[in-house]
């Protein structure tokens, strides 16, 4: 059984790797104010960013899907790792050697499956590169690259390698590195042979495929020899770490420039990505043996942030297959908020051939957006009909109009409908415009509108610990001013405990009237109170999350720890005065509730109640009224 990672080492890993540095490897982050960052959530589809990161607290939270946690949690969720695997990966990035309890440190047995498979791919990639650089058998591979304009430096930049023709060269090499036959089969680097595992890739040029975090998770292999009866390109099969529909070749090299320029260029092959990058088009990426689809769009959307100026340019070969690929891409066009374009060289050359024939400038010029993807798709459709006949024009309109109706922007939809009328040669443009508008209206009526994305303070349901969130009564309106003040006080207790301690720790759980907030107050108390946040700020939030009774409360803790403190108009900043105002407001409301309860009790006792009991209740009421007056006059100083 694998040993447990030492708690001190887990803490060291959590402190050593900034959460914003990790998250920005997967999506673009922008300033959200209050020291927080925001981006499109990687865990659910959304059009506007509700995912926030607090670098100072080391936590993330999505106000849309309620996912949240620390750096380790993020890595676990984004890459589907176990806790140990996530800690091991982050420890490797930080250069921290982990200690394991219950048996000591034994890397070959303690690491999780994903970590082992990634490590095998890294070693394989380095070995393939060495074979290409120095192996005499790799002359064919080096010649292949040279004929396409790629020298040794280019091969090294893209980590291109070569797999020897023998049966089990890599398999034996990885066995020598401590990998088991089971791990080699699971990784996809080896496959079952008659007498045991053999190399999957033999006598091929090798392109390592990395995920967005930079780990090698698979390979694309190009045939070099006529005697090879396999396909021209052979990719790693789907494994625990590789799904061809969820990876983009070159994304590790292109992601920063894609986010910076709000632009991505989608090409068809590995050599096209190389040609583009060497020509200065460093936002180029490619799919890996599959059509561009929904999972690829999710990756790009997180980098592009779906802002209005973002652009995605598809380059396809000018042949029938390339045109078909372009039409497939257009089917998903409306999943982008970015504008989509298509680029096809006049002579049908791909970027690699174009760079060889006409140089880097021609490649850079090719990917300058000129033809919107929708226009290309419409021309392909219209071109299939005889527009010289009324029947042909009507049939073309019937097929093309629904496509125009899918355009989200109503102004753009109208303009494209006018363009379509011109393509079809229909003089009555209003007929086409009305037809498109009618189809769009039918689609809206049939499909309805999706729910608005959740925002902070939106109505939420809370069912209490260990119960499904949808199992009880009406939604709880956390925008109620009473609840909003409680929310602010809890945010202060989690984010700025030094401003509310020690007064906050004297507040009872019953002073928080919203059930989710009462649960968070209890978790803070169970963790050691706001006083702990002053004494040990680094571990404070971690301990509060650990004290939460279930995932619902834990998510609320993270949400409150990440959400910006809401300053009212005229308030200069988050200081003792602001914190004191929240403390006083919550306490005064609790006192007022108690006064109302006692007043009602006096009414029920009436004039004929027990004199001693009446006196006691009247005295309690007087004390509370005096305390309320003191709070009103002296504020936080009276707490």
C-alpha positions as CSV (number, residue, x, y, z in Angstrom):
1,X,0.0,0.0,0.0
2,X,1.4,3.4,-0.9
3,X,2.6,5.5,2.0
4,X,0.9,8.7,3.1
5,X,2.7,12.0,2.1
6,X,4.1,13.8,5.1
7,X,1.8,16.7,6.1
8,X,4.6,19.2,6.3
9,X,5.6,18.3,2.8
10,X,2.0,18.8,1.6
11,X,2.0,22.3,3.2
12,X,5.4,23.1,1.7
13,X,4.1,22.2,-1.8
14,X,0.9,24.2,-1.3
15,X,3.0,27.3,-0.2
16,X,5.7,26.9,-2.9
17,X,3.6,26.9,-6.0
18,X,1.5,30.1,-6.6
19,X,-2.1,29.2,-7.6
20,X,-2.3,31.9,-10.3
21,X,0.9,30.5,-11.9
22,X,-0.7,27.0,-12.0
23,X,-4.2,28.2,-13.2
24,X,-2.7,30.4,-15.9
25,X,-1.2,27.4,-17.5
26,X,-4.8,26.3,-18.4
27,X,-6.7,29.6,-19.0
28,X,-6.2,33.3,-19.4
29,X,-6.6,35.3,-16.2
30,X,-7.3,39.0,-16.0
31,X,-7.6,41.5,-13.2
32,X,-10.9,41.2,-11.3
33,X,-10.2,43.9,-8.7
34,X,-9.4,43.5,-5.0
35,X,-6.3,41.6,-5.8
36,X,-8.2,38.8,-7.5
37,X,-8.0,37.4,-11.0
38,X,-10.8,36.1,-13.2
39,X,-11.2,33.9,-16.3
40,X,-13.6,31.5,-18.0
41,X,-14.2,28.5,-15.8
42,X,-12.4,25.3,-17.1
43,X,-15.0,23.1,-15.4
44,X,-18.2,24.2,-17.1
45,X,-19.2,26.2,-20.2
46,X,-19.8,29.9,-19.7
47,X,-19.7,33.0,-21.9
48,X,-18.6,35.5,-19.2
49,X,-16.0,34.8,-16.6
50,X,-17.3,33.8,-13.2
51,X,-14.1,31.9,-12.2
52,X,-12.0,33.8,-9.7
53,X,-8.5,33.2,-8.3
54,X,-7.2,34.8,-5.1
55,X,-3.3,34.6,-5.3
56,X,-3.0,36.0,-1.8
57,X,-5.2,33.3,-0.3
58,X,-4.1,30.5,-2.6
59,X,-7.7,29.6,-3.5
60,X,-10.0,29.6,-6.6
61,X,-13.8,29.6,-6.8
62,X,-16.3,29.6,-9.6
63,X,-19.5,31.5,-8.9
64,X,-21.2,29.6,-11.7
65,X,-20.6,25.9,-11.0
66,X,-19.4,26.3,-7.3
67,X,-16.1,24.4,-7.9
68,X,-13.4,25.7,-5.6
69,X,-10.3,24.9,-3.6
70,X,-6.6,25.4,-3.4
71,X,-3.8,24.7,-5.9
72,X,-3.8,21.0,-5.2
73,X,-7.6,20.8,-5.7
74,X,-7.3,22.6,-9.0
75,X,-4.7,20.2,-10.3
76,X,-6.7,17.2,-9.1
77,X,-9.8,18.4,-10.9
78,X,-8.3,19.8,-14.1
79,X,-6.1,16.7,-14.8
80,X,-8.3,14.1,-13.0
81,X,-5.5,13.2,-10.5
82,X,-5.7,11.7,-7.1
83,X,-4.5,13.9,-4.2
84,X,-1.1,12.1,-4.1
85,X,-0.6,12.5,-7.8
86,X,-1.4,16.2,-7.7
87,X,1.0,16.8,-4.8
88,X,3.7,14.8,-6.6
89,X,3.3,16.8,-9.8
90,X,3.4,20.1,-8.0
91,X,6.4,18.9,-5.8
92,X,8.2,18.1,-9.0
93,X,7.6,21.6,-10.4
94,X,8.8,23.2,-7.1
95,X,11.8,20.9,-6.7
96,X,10.5,19.5,-3.4
97,X,11.5,16.0,-2.3
98,X,8.5,14.3,-0.7
99,X,8.6,12.1,2.4
100,X,6.2,9.2,2.8
101,X,5.0,7.8,6.0
102,X,4.1,4.1,6.7
103,X,7.1,2.7,4.9
104,X,9.2,5.6,3.9
105,X,10.2,7.2,0.6
106,X,10.0,4.9,-2.3
107,X,9.2,6.8,-5.6
108,X,8.9,3.7,-7.8
109,X,6.1,2.4,-5.7
110,X,4.5,5.5,-4.3
111,X,3.7,7.5,-7.4
112,X,0.3,7.4,-8.9
113,X,-0.5,5.8,-12.3
114,X,-0.8,9.1,-14.2
115,X,2.5,10.4,-12.8
116,X,4.2,7.1,-13.9
117,X,2.7,7.3,-17.4
118,X,3.7,10.9,-17.9
119,X,7.2,10.1,-16.7
120,X,7.4,7.3,-19.2
121,X,6.4,9.6,-22.0
122,X,9.0,12.2,-21.0
123,X,11.8,9.6,-21.0
124,X,10.5,8.2,-24.3
125,X,10.5,11.7,-25.9
126,X,14.0,12.4,-24.8
127,X,15.2,9.0,-26.1
128,X,13.4,9.5,-29.5
129,X,15.1,13.0,-29.8
130,X,18.5,11.4,-29.1
131,X,17.9,8.8,-31.8
132,X,17.1,11.5,-34.3
133,X,20.1,13.6,-33.4
134,X,22.8,10.9,-33.3
135,X,21.4,7.6,-34.6
136,X,22.8,6.5,-38.0
137,X,19.5,4.8,-38.8
138,X,17.7,8.2,-38.5
139,X,19.2,9.6,-41.7
140,X,15.8,9.0,-43.4
141,X,14.1,11.1,-40.8
142,X,16.6,13.9,-40.9
143,X,16.3,14.0,-44.6
144,X,12.5,14.1,-44.4
145,X,12.7,17.2,-42.2
146,X,15.4,18.9,-44.3
147,X,13.4,18.5,-47.4
148,X,10.6,20.4,-45.7
149,X,12.8,23.2,-44.5
150,X,13.5,22.1,-40.9
151,X,17.1,21.9,-39.6
152,X,18.4,20.3,-36.5
153,X,17.6,23.4,-34.4
154,X,14.0,23.3,-35.5
155,X,13.7,19.6,-34.7
156,X,15.1,20.3,-31.2
157,X,12.7,23.2,-30.6
158,X,9.7,21.0,-31.3
159,X,11.3,17.9,-29.7
160,X,10.9,15.9,-32.9
161,X,12.4,12.4,-32.6
162,X,12.9,9.1,-34.3
163,X,11.8,5.6,-33.4
164,X,14.2,2.8,-34.6
165,X,12.9,0.0,-36.8
166,X,13.6,-2.8,-34.3
167,X,10.9,-4.6,-32.4
168,X,11.5,-3.5,-28.8
169,X,14.3,-0.9,-28.6
170,X,12.2,1.6,-26.5
171,X,10.5,-1.2,-24.5
172,X,13.8,-2.6,-23.3
173,X,15.1,0.9,-22.6
174,X,12.1,1.8,-20.4
175,X,12.3,-1.5,-18.6
176,X,15.8,-0.5,-17.7
177,X,14.4,2.7,-16.2
178,X,12.2,0.7,-13.9
179,X,8.9,0.6,-15.8
180,X,6.8,-2.6,-15.7
181,X,5.3,-4.2,-18.8
182,X,1.9,-3.3,-17.6
183,X,2.8,0.4,-17.4
184,X,4.3,0.3,-20.9
185,X,1.1,-1.2,-22.3
186,X,-1.1,1.2,-20.4
187,X,1.0,4.1,-21.7
188,X,0.4,3.2,-25.3
189,X,4.2,3.2,-25.9
190,X,4.3,-0.6,-26.2
191,X,1.8,-3.1,-27.5
192,X,1.3,-6.8,-27.0
193,X,3.4,-9.0,-29.2
194,X,3.6,-12.8,-29.6
195,X,6.4,-13.0,-27.0
196,X,5.6,-10.0,-24.8
197,X,5.5,-6.2,-25.3
198,X,7.0,-4.6,-28.4
199,X,7.3,-1.0,-29.5
200,X,4.2,0.6,-30.9
201,X,6.2,3.0,-33.0
202,X,8.9,1.6,-35.2
203,X,10.8,3.3,-38.0
204,X,8.9,6.6,-37.8
205,X,9.4,10.3,-37.2
206,X,8.0,11.2,-33.8
207,X,6.2,14.4,-32.6
208,X,5.6,14.5,-28.9
209,X,2.1,15.7,-28.1
210,X,1.8,17.8,-24.9
211,X,-1.2,18.8,-22.9
212,X,-1.8,22.4,-22.0
213,X,0.3,22.1,-18.9
214,X,3.3,21.0,-20.9
215,X,3.4,17.3,-20.1
216,X,4.1,14.8,-22.9
217,X,0.9,12.6,-23.0
218,X,1.2,11.0,-26.5
219,X,2.9,10.9,-29.9
220,X,2.2,11.5,-33.5
221,X,4.3,9.2,-35.7
222,X,4.9,9.7,-39.5
223,X,5.7,6.8,-41.8
224,X,9.1,7.0,-43.5
225,X,9.6,3.6,-45.2
226,X,7.6,2.0,-48.0
227,X,7.9,-1.4,-46.2
228,X,5.8,0.0,-43.4
229,X,2.3,-1.2,-44.0
230,X,0.8,1.0,-41.3
231,X,-1.1,4.3,-41.9
232,X,0.7,7.5,-43.0
233,X,0.2,8.9,-39.5
234,X,-0.1,6.8,-36.4
235,X,-1.1,8.3,-33.1
236,X,-1.0,7.1,-29.5
237,X,-4.3,5.3,-28.7
238,X,-6.6,6.7,-26.1
239,X,-5.1,6.1,-22.6
240,X,-5.5,7.3,-19.1
241,X,-3.6,10.5,-20.0
242,X,-4.3,10.9,-23.7
243,X,-7.6,11.6,-25.5
244,X,-7.1,12.8,-29.1
245,X,-10.3,14.8,-29.0
246,X,-9.0,16.8,-26.0
247,X,-5.5,17.7,-27.0
248,X,-4.1,20.2,-29.5
249,X,-0.6,19.9,-30.9
250,X,1.6,22.9,-30.2
251,X,-0.8,24.3,-27.5
252,X,2.1,24.3,-24.9
253,X,4.2,26.6,-27.2
254,X,1.3,28.7,-28.4
255,X,-0.9,29.3,-25.3
256,X,0.8,32.4,-24.0
257,X,0.8,34.1,-27.4
258,X,-2.8,33.0,-28.1
259,X,-3.9,34.6,-24.8
260,X,-1.8,37.8,-25.4
261,X,-2.9,38.3,-29.0
262,X,-6.5,37.0,-28.6
263,X,-5.9,35.0,-31.8
264,X,-5.4,31.3,-32.7
265,X,-4.5,29.7,-36.0
266,X,-5.7,26.2,-36.5
267,X,-3.7,24.2,-39.1
268,X,-4.0,20.6,-40.2
269,X,-0.6,18.9,-39.4
270,X,2.5,18.8,-37.2
271,X,4.8,20.2,-39.9
272,X,2.2,23.0,-40.6
273,X,2.5,24.0,-36.9
274,X,6.3,24.0,-37.2
275,X,6.3,26.1,-40.4
276,X,3.9,28.6,-38.9
277,X,5.9,29.0,-35.7
278,X,9.2,29.4,-37.5
279,X,7.5,32.0,-39.8
280,X,6.5,34.0,-36.8
281,X,2.9,32.8,-36.5
282,X,3.4,31.5,-32.9
283,X,-0.3,31.1,-32.3
284,X,-0.6,28.0,-34.5
285,X,-1.9,24.7,-33.2
286,X,-3.3,21.5,-34.8
287,X,-5.6,18.6,-33.9
288,X,-4.1,15.2,-33.5
289,X,-5.6,12.8,-36.0
290,X,-9.2,14.0,-35.5
291,X,-11.6,16.7,-36.6
292,X,-11.6,20.0,-34.8
293,X,-14.5,19.7,-32.3
294,X,-16.2,20.8,-29.1
295,X,-13.5,19.8,-26.7
296,X,-10.9,21.7,-28.7
297,X,-13.1,24.8,-28.6
298,X,-13.2,24.6,-24.8
299,X,-9.4,24.7,-24.7
300,X,-9.2,27.8,-27.0
301,X,-12.1,29.6,-25.4
302,X,-10.4,29.6,-22.0
303,X,-7.3,31.1,-23.6
304,X,-9.1,33.6,-25.7
305,X,-11.5,34.7,-22.9
306,X,-14.2,35.0,-25.6
307,X,-13.7,38.7,-25.9
308,X,-15.2,40.5,-28.9
309,X,-11.9,41.1,-30.6
310,X,-10.7,37.4,-30.4
311,X,-10.2,35.7,-33.7
312,X,-9.8,32.0,-34.8
313,X,-8.3,31.4,-38.2
314,X,-8.7,27.9,-39.8
315,X,-6.3,26.9,-42.6
316,X,-7.4,24.0,-44.7
317,X,-6.1,22.4,-47.9
318,X,-7.9,23.6,-51.0
319,X,-9.0,20.1,-52.0
320,X,-12.4,18.5,-51.3
321,X,-11.2,17.0,-48.0
322,X,-10.1,20.4,-46.8
323,X,-13.4,22.0,-47.8
324,X,-15.2,19.3,-45.9
325,X,-13.1,19.9,-42.8
326,X,-13.9,23.6,-43.1
327,X,-17.6,22.9,-43.2
328,X,-17.3,20.6,-40.1
329,X,-15.5,23.4,-38.3
330,X,-18.4,25.8,-39.2
331,X,-20.9,23.5,-37.5
332,X,-19.3,24.5,-34.2
333,X,-18.7,28.1,-35.1
334,X,-21.4,29.4,-32.9
335,X,-19.8,27.9,-29.8
336,X,-17.2,30.6,-30.2
337,X,-17.7,34.2,-29.1
338,X,-14.6,34.9,-31.2
339,X,-14.8,35.7,-34.9
340,X,-13.9,32.8,-37.1
341,X,-12.1,32.9,-40.5
342,X,-10.8,30.6,-43.1
343,X,-7.5,30.9,-44.9
344,X,-6.8,28.8,-48.1
345,X,-3.7,29.5,-50.2
346,X,-4.7,30.3,-53.9
347,X,-2.7,27.3,-55.1
348,X,-4.0,25.1,-52.3
349,X,-0.7,24.7,-50.6
350,X,-0.5,24.0,-46.8
351,X,1.6,26.3,-44.6
352,X,4.6,23.9,-44.7
353,X,4.6,23.7,-48.6
354,X,4.0,27.5,-48.8
355,X,7.0,28.3,-46.6
356,X,9.2,26.1,-48.7
357,X,8.0,27.7,-52.0
358,X,7.5,31.3,-51.0
359,X,9.1,31.9,-47.6
360,X,8.1,33.0,-44.1
361,X,6.3,36.2,-45.3
362,X,3.9,34.2,-47.4
363,X,2.9,32.0,-44.4
364,X,2.4,35.1,-42.2
365,X,0.3,36.7,-45.0
366,X,-1.8,33.5,-45.5
367,X,-3.2,33.5,-42.0
368,X,-4.3,37.2,-42.0
369,X,-8.1,36.9,-41.7
370,X,-9.9,37.7,-44.9
371,X,-12.8,35.3,-45.4
372,X,-15.2,34.8,-42.5
373,X,-15.9,31.1,-42.0
374,X,-19.7,31.6,-42.4
375,X,-19.1,33.2,-45.8
376,X,-16.9,30.3,-47.0
377,X,-19.6,27.8,-45.8
378,X,-22.4,29.7,-47.6
379,X,-20.4,29.8,-50.8
380,X,-19.8,26.1,-50.7
381,X,-23.5,25.4,-50.2
382,X,-24.6,27.9,-52.8
383,X,-22.1,26.5,-55.3
384,X,-23.8,23.1,-55.4
385,X,-27.0,24.5,-56.9
386,X,-27.9,25.8,-60.4
387,X,-28.7,29.5,-59.6
388,X,-29.9,30.2,-63.1
389,X,-33.2,28.5,-62.3
390,X,-35.8,29.5,-59.7
391,X,-35.9,26.0,-58.3
392,X,-32.1,26.0,-57.8
393,X,-32.2,29.4,-56.0
394,X,-35.1,28.3,-53.8
395,X,-33.3,25.0,-52.9
396,X,-30.0,26.9,-52.1
397,X,-32.0,29.4,-49.9
398,X,-33.6,26.5,-48.0
399,X,-30.2,25.0,-47.2
400,X,-28.3,28.3,-46.5
401,X,-30.9,30.3,-44.6
402,X,-30.9,28.1,-41.4
403,X,-27.1,28.6,-41.2
404,X,-27.4,32.4,-41.3
405,X,-30.2,32.1,-38.7
406,X,-27.7,30.5,-36.3
407,X,-25.5,33.7,-36.2
408,X,-25.9,35.1,-32.6
409,X,-25.5,38.8,-33.3
410,X,-28.8,40.1,-34.8
411,X,-27.0,42.9,-36.6
412,X,-24.5,40.6,-38.2
413,X,-27.3,38.2,-39.0
414,X,-29.1,40.9,-41.0
415,X,-26.0,41.8,-42.9
416,X,-25.2,38.2,-43.8
417,X,-28.8,37.6,-44.9
418,X,-28.3,40.6,-47.3
419,X,-25.1,39.0,-48.6
420,X,-26.8,35.7,-49.1
421,X,-29.5,37.4,-51.2
422,X,-26.6,38.7,-53.4
423,X,-25.0,35.3,-53.7
424,X,-28.2,33.8,-54.8
425,X,-29.1,36.5,-57.2
426,X,-32.4,37.2,-55.4
427,X,-33.2,40.9,-56.0
428,X,-35.8,41.1,-53.2
429,X,-33.3,41.1,-50.3
430,X,-36.1,41.7,-47.7
431,X,-37.6,38.3,-48.6
432,X,-34.3,36.6,-47.6
433,X,-33.9,38.8,-44.5
434,X,-37.4,38.0,-43.3
435,X,-36.9,34.3,-44.1
436,X,-33.8,34.2,-42.0
437,X,-35.4,36.2,-39.1
438,X,-38.4,33.8,-39.2
439,X,-36.1,30.7,-38.8
440,X,-34.1,32.4,-36.0
441,X,-37.3,33.2,-34.2
442,X,-38.6,29.6,-34.6
443,X,-35.3,28.3,-33.2
444,X,-35.5,30.6,-30.2
445,X,-39.1,29.6,-29.5
446,X,-38.3,25.9,-29.8
447,X,-35.1,25.9,-27.8
448,X,-35.8,28.6,-25.3
449,X,-33.1,30.6,-23.6
450,X,-30.6,29.1,-21.2
451,X,-30.4,30.3,-17.6
452,X,-28.3,33.3,-16.8
453,X,-24.9,32.6,-15.4
454,X,-24.8,32.7,-11.6
455,X,-23.2,35.8,-10.0
456,X,-22.0,36.4,-6.4
457,X,-25.1,37.0,-4.1
458,X,-27.4,35.3,-6.6
459,X,-30.2,33.4,-5.0
460,X,-28.9,30.1,-3.8
461,X,-30.4,27.0,-2.3
462,X,-28.9,25.6,0.9
463,X,-30.0,22.3,2.4
464,X,-27.6,22.0,5.3
465,X,-24.7,19.5,5.8
466,X,-24.8,16.2,3.9
467,X,-28.1,16.9,2.0
468,X,-28.6,17.5,-1.7
469,X,-28.8,21.2,-2.5
470,X,-32.2,20.8,-4.3
471,X,-33.9,18.8,-1.6
472,X,-35.5,21.6,0.4
473,X,-38.0,24.4,0.1
474,X,-37.7,27.7,-1.9
475,X,-34.4,29.2,-2.9
476,X,-32.6,31.3,-0.2
477,X,-32.2,34.9,-1.3
478,X,-28.7,35.8,-0.2
479,X,-29.1,39.2,-1.7
480,X,-31.3,40.1,1.3
481,X,-29.5,43.0,3.1
482,X,-29.4,41.1,6.3
483,X,-27.7,38.2,4.7
484,X,-25.4,40.5,2.7
485,X,-23.9,42.0,5.9
486,X,-23.4,38.5,7.4
487,X,-21.6,37.6,4.1
488,X,-19.3,40.6,4.4
489,X,-18.4,39.8,8.0
490,X,-17.6,36.2,7.1
491,X,-15.4,37.4,4.1
492,X,-13.5,39.7,6.5
493,X,-13.1,36.8,9.0
494,X,-11.6,34.6,6.3
495,X,-9.7,37.2,4.2
496,X,-8.7,39.8,6.8
497,X,-9.1,38.2,10.2
498,X,-6.7,40.7,11.8
499,X,-9.5,43.4,11.3
500,X,-12.2,41.5,13.2
501,X,-10.3,39.4,15.8
502,X,-10.8,38.9,18.7
503,X,-14.4,40.3,18.6
504,X,-15.6,38.0,15.9
505,X,-14.7,34.8,17.9
506,X,-17.2,35.9,20.6
507,X,-20.1,35.9,18.0
508,X,-22.4,33.0,18.3
509,X,-23.4,30.8,15.4
510,X,-27.0,31.9,15.9
511,X,-26.0,35.5,15.1
512,X,-25.8,34.4,11.4
513,X,-29.3,33.9,10.2
514,X,-28.6,32.4,6.7
515,X,-28.0,28.6,7.2
516,X,-25.0,28.5,4.9
517,X,-23.4,31.4,6.8
518,X,-24.1,29.8,10.1
519,X,-22.3,26.7,8.9
520,X,-19.3,28.7,7.8
521,X,-19.2,30.4,11.2
522,X,-19.2,27.0,12.9
523,X,-16.4,25.8,10.6
524,X,-14.3,28.9,11.5
525,X,-15.0,28.2,15.2
526,X,-14.1,24.5,14.9
527,X,-10.8,25.4,13.1
528,X,-9.7,27.7,15.9
529,X,-11.4,31.0,15.2
530,X,-10.3,34.1,13.5
531,X,-7.6,34.4,16.0
532,X,-5.9,31.5,14.3
533,X,-6.0,33.5,11.0
534,X,-3.9,36.2,12.8
535,X,-1.5,33.8,14.3
536,X,-1.1,31.4,11.4
537,X,-2.4,33.1,8.2
538,X,-0.8,30.5,5.8
539,X,-2.7,27.5,7.2
540,X,-5.8,29.3,8.4
541,X,-8.0,28.8,5.3
542,X,-6.9,25.2,4.8
543,X,-7.9,24.4,8.4
544,X,-11.3,26.1,8.0
545,X,-12.0,24.1,4.8
546,X,-10.9,20.9,6.6
547,X,-13.3,21.8,9.5
548,X,-16.3,22.1,7.1
549,X,-18.7,19.2,7.6
550,X,-19.3,18.6,3.9
551,X,-18.5,19.7,0.3
552,X,-21.4,22.2,0.4
553,X,-20.0,24.2,3.3
554,X,-16.4,23.7,2.0
555,X,-17.4,25.3,-1.3
556,X,-19.0,28.2,0.6
557,X,-15.8,28.8,2.6
558,X,-13.8,28.9,-0.6
559,X,-16.3,31.2,-2.3
560,X,-16.2,33.7,0.6
561,X,-12.4,33.5,0.8
562,X,-12.1,34.4,-2.9
563,X,-14.9,36.9,-3.5
564,X,-14.0,40.6,-3.3
565,X,-15.1,42.5,-0.3
566,X,-18.0,44.7,-1.3
567,X,-17.2,48.3,-0.4
568,X,-20.1,50.7,-0.3
569,X,-20.1,54.1,-1.9
570,X,-18.0,56.6,0.1
571,X,-16.0,53.8,1.8
572,X,-12.3,54.4,1.1
573,X,-10.9,50.9,1.8
574,X,-11.1,47.8,3.9
575,X,-9.9,48.9,7.3
576,X,-10.8,48.7,11.0
577,X,-13.6,51.2,10.5
578,X,-15.2,49.2,7.7
579,X,-14.7,45.9,9.6
580,X,-16.2,47.5,12.8
581,X,-19.3,48.6,10.9
582,X,-20.0,45.0,9.8
583,X,-19.4,43.7,13.3
584,X,-21.7,46.2,14.8
585,X,-24.5,45.7,12.2
586,X,-24.5,41.9,12.6
587,X,-24.5,42.2,16.4
588,X,-27.2,44.9,16.5
589,X,-29.5,42.8,14.3
590,X,-29.0,39.9,16.7
591,X,-29.8,42.1,19.6
592,X,-32.9,43.5,17.9
593,X,-34.1,40.0,17.2
594,X,-33.7,39.2,20.9
595,X,-35.5,42.3,21.9
596,X,-38.4,41.4,19.7
597,X,-38.5,37.9,21.2
598,X,-38.5,39.2,24.8
599,X,-41.2,41.9,23.9
600,X,-43.4,39.1,22.6
601,X,-42.7,37.1,25.7
602,X,-43.8,40.0,27.9
603,X,-47.0,40.4,25.9
604,X,-47.8,36.7,26.4
605,X,-47.1,36.9,30.2
606,X,-49.5,39.8,30.5
607,X,-50.2,41.9,33.5
608,X,-51.3,38.9,35.6
609,X,-48.1,36.9,35.2
610,X,-45.8,35.8,38.0
611,X,-44.2,39.1,39.4
612,X,-40.8,37.6,39.8
613,X,-40.8,36.2,36.2
614,X,-42.1,39.5,34.8
615,X,-39.3,41.4,36.6
616,X,-36.6,39.1,35.3
617,X,-37.9,39.4,31.7
618,X,-38.3,43.2,32.0
619,X,-34.7,43.5,33.4
620,X,-33.3,41.4,30.5
621,X,-35.2,43.6,28.0
622,X,-33.8,46.8,29.7
623,X,-30.2,45.4,29.5
624,X,-30.5,44.6,25.9
625,X,-32.0,48.0,25.1
626,X,-29.1,49.7,26.9
627,X,-26.6,47.5,25.0
628,X,-28.3,48.3,21.7
629,X,-28.1,52.1,22.5
630,X,-24.4,51.7,23.4
631,X,-23.7,50.0,20.1
632,X,-25.6,52.7,18.3
633,X,-23.6,55.5,20.0
634,X,-20.1,53.9,20.3
635,X,-19.9,51.4,17.5
636,X,-17.2,48.7,17.5
637,X,-15.7,50.1,20.7
638,X,-18.7,48.7,22.6
639,X,-18.1,45.1,21.5
